[in-house]
Amino acid sequence: MAREGAGLFAAFRVLGRFSGPVPHVLRYHGRHREFYLAAAVGRSVHTYNVSTPRPGNTLPQDITCLAADRMLIFASYDNILHAFARNKEVVHTYEGHKARIHLLQPFGDHVISVDVDNVLIVWNIQSEEEYLQISFDKATFAVSALLHPSTYLNKILLGSEQGTLQLWNIRSNKLLYSFPGWGLAVTTLEQAPAVDVVAVGLVSGHIIVHNIKFDETLMKFQQDWGPITAISFRTADGHPVMAAGSPVGHIALWDLEEKKLMCQMQDAHSTAIAGMSFVPGEPLLITNGADNALRVWIFDGPGGTGRVLRSRMGHSAPPTKIRYHGQNGEQILSAGQDGTLQSFSTVHEKFNKSLGRGSINKKKSKKKGLKLDTMALPPITAFASEVAHQSDWDGIIACHQGYITCTTWNYQKTSMGAHKLRPEEFSKYKPIDIYATAVDITSCGNFAVIGMSTGQVDVYNMQSGIHRGRYGKEKAHEGAIRGVAVDGLNQLVITAGSEGLIKFWKFKTKDLVYSTELPSSPSGILLHRDSGILGVAFDDFTISVLDIETRKIVRTFSGHHGRINDMTFSPDGRWLVTSSMDCSIKTWDLPSGCLIDCFLVDSAAVSLTMSPTGDFLASAHVDDLGIYLWSNRSLFSLVSLRPLPADYEPSLVTLPSTCPMQDVDVSGDEEPCDEMIEYVSPEQLGEQLVTLSLLPESRWKNLLNLDIIKKKNKPREPPKVPKSAPFFIPTVPGLIPRYVPPEEENDTQSKVVSLGVLAQKSDFYIHLEEALSTNKYKAPLDLLKSLGPSNIEIELRGLAPEGGGSMEVMLSFLRMIGMMLNKKYNFELAQAYLALFLKLHLKILSSEPKLLEELSKLSMQLEETWIHLQSLFNQSLCVLTYMKSALL
């Protein structure tokens, strides 16, 4: 949603979210003859035909319950139930529950919902009315599972936390039968392929396959991994198999014919199995969990165990660091607390890839499995990537939390790389209190620079992993390294230490070039290589910007009220975007040194990165699995980049959902803010300034050469007279054609008249006559400005007595030029009009004393203005020549 006013960033969509703790649902589409999977992801519902996701509509809060029938998908949040049609629009809303809904069951033309206060409501789907409401006593029967047994008309089976089950007829509102149960809470109910048979999952890990017609237990199984979270039966393909999910992420497969455990699929998910469903008629099992993964397993191998056929997965723990990879702005690398490094595509989910989990020894890790892996490396805290040479050797370098060894990663092979980089003196043993804190990779992709908590900074070759030297004799800084950066040409290495120093080193010779003390201890640095600008975040929540050419602090920003988590530059280096633990994301304009945008989010952004193409800002947040994209509105709409006032109150912005959001045009109903009103330039900015007109050069530049142009354009042969000449109504000369009124035509008394009497007075002539008495020359000047060069010449010729004019009008014209020179506007027009006037009427002007007097005044005015302008031109030319020739 776009913010009130014109915010710089608008919520677009979230990447890397595929599944949540809500069980998925499988539905069959009769017309498409395909099975569709619906999964709740935060506030949205995604539908897949097992491979292609389509994000649906977004609800105001996170979805807590999901169900589907043949036509609709039902999703609830808190105490409200919604129905989606065509995976998009909310077509029905059911309000009536007082507490959070936790069970849903579509039921023909009705849908049943149960809330945590133990109230069951049967809704009519189309009319949205309550058909029936039943309240249960929580102490004796707390509803925990709900099922409509196959072929049982109007009947539902309810499971309880007390362990008893009840069969109800909903139409007559009668309790038909109460099952004594097994004294343990029922967690799930699932219909078996056989009629009357139901699988009951218990909190103890027992699965009871029960015949509800005769109240008889057919078989009993037990899992050792805690309560049963989900059950599914493999149907219609000749394999009597039941799968059961557990809270630790394992799946057990039971052979129903031999009544024994067939196999186990350990660590199918890293969290509880939320939903499981076999695709009818196919050897496919779909599972989802809160670890943000959807997996399709195929059972085509020996032993009955499944392998992953397709999957969609993001981070199972929140991302800690995100960075755009490459220059096309299509991939975002993300390191998560789950220890994995993943690449998310901003174009389509099918281009996502996981580079895997960091491991000390890959072979041993594979043998142990996820849960028992002692070889797993801690989560990545910082990384740097470069696309140059990434197809030849590893292009990513990463350091891990509290770990001395840095790892390399290969983007092309989507795996951990060949090298483990650590100082030689620690090759025999690994100290606990020394660890890598900062990394950078050169723009050529050949070298990695690694900073340690001890203050030492090392360079390694990315291709061979060989140590290539160290900055400083023993260590570069006394304190821990808070940031390292290499410039774009491999000339300088910049290091920042916790003791408050920033140092510049020669990359090749490792010599110290310059060292400066910072106003406070730095918490991180970021270099914009193209412009040589270094952003430094401090522990006192301020930010400084350093120019690496002059090595001076050029900007200082303060305004955050919490630790600065991350910074990112816009591609052109004009903006610095920062995020802080105060939950704000601020954009600073470097040329003006002002804050131009600020907004608040629900949870603080731990990492930020801006696209190399400038179209998106990506953010990762505290305790959130997604990567959120914000579109840069300045690329496609009018956005104010004026400094925000000191008392500006940032507004809270909702994080994007999984559906791409359209930018809302906020200018519709609201009054446009004063700063966004289009600026109209006045005719003259200041009276002392010489101002030119805005007319195109063609209107005034060729006035002196009109006779030459006419000669050039003269036709070589006379035009042929048409056989019957058309009748033309006489028109008044001017840019806008106007017809001569009939009464003007009849003014002439005699047929033999002088040219002066025949010539009619034009509008320009009349305005000049009036201006002699009023001394206001705006009207004749505006009229002259609207005419073309030929018409201007005709008007000026007509001012002389032989052209039907008079000496007074000629004097008036000269005064108009004088007024233009006085006011110093339309300067080039004054010159052009006066030059043409002098060319046309030089003889008359020289013989008339009054006109000569006026001309001498004009000459003095012109002289003064030109001397002033000439001195300014000379000054500017002098400065320009110096700038070009001087050695800076």
RATAKA-V688751 format. One record per helix or strand. SS is the DSSP state (helix for helix, strand for strand). FROM is the first residue (numbers start at 1). LEN is the number of residues. If there is no record, write none. Layout:
# RATAKA-V688751
ss:from:len
SS:FROM:LEN
SS:FROM:LEN
This chain:
# RATAKA-V688751
ss:from:len
strand:9:7
strand:25:5
strand:34:8
strand:44:5
strand:53:6
strand:65:4
strand:72:6
strand:80:6
strand:89:7
strand:101:7
strand:110:6
strand:119:6
strand:130:6
strand:143:5
strand:155:6
strand:165:5
strand:174:6
strand:186:6
strand:197:6
strand:206:6
strand:216:7
strand:228:7
strand:241:6
strand:251:5
strand:260:6
strand:273:6
strand:284:6
strand:293:6
helix:302:3
strand:307:7
strand:319:7
strand:331:6
strand:340:6
helix:349:3
strand:353:5
strand:359:1
helix:362:7
strand:376:1
strand:380:6
strand:396:5
strand:406:5
strand:415:7
helix:424:3
strand:436:6
strand:447:6
strand:457:5
strand:467:5
strand:481:6
strand:492:6
strand:501:6
strand:512:6
strand:522:7
strand:533:6
strand:543:5
strand:552:6
strand:564:6
strand:575:6
strand:584:6
strand:594:7
strand:605:6
strand:616:6
strand:627:6
helix:633:3
strand:652:1
helix:674:3
helix:697:3
helix:703:10
strand:731:2
strand:738:2
helix:742:4
helix:755:4
helix:763:12
helix:778:8
helix:789:9
helix:801:3
helix:807:17
helix:827:21
helix:849:37
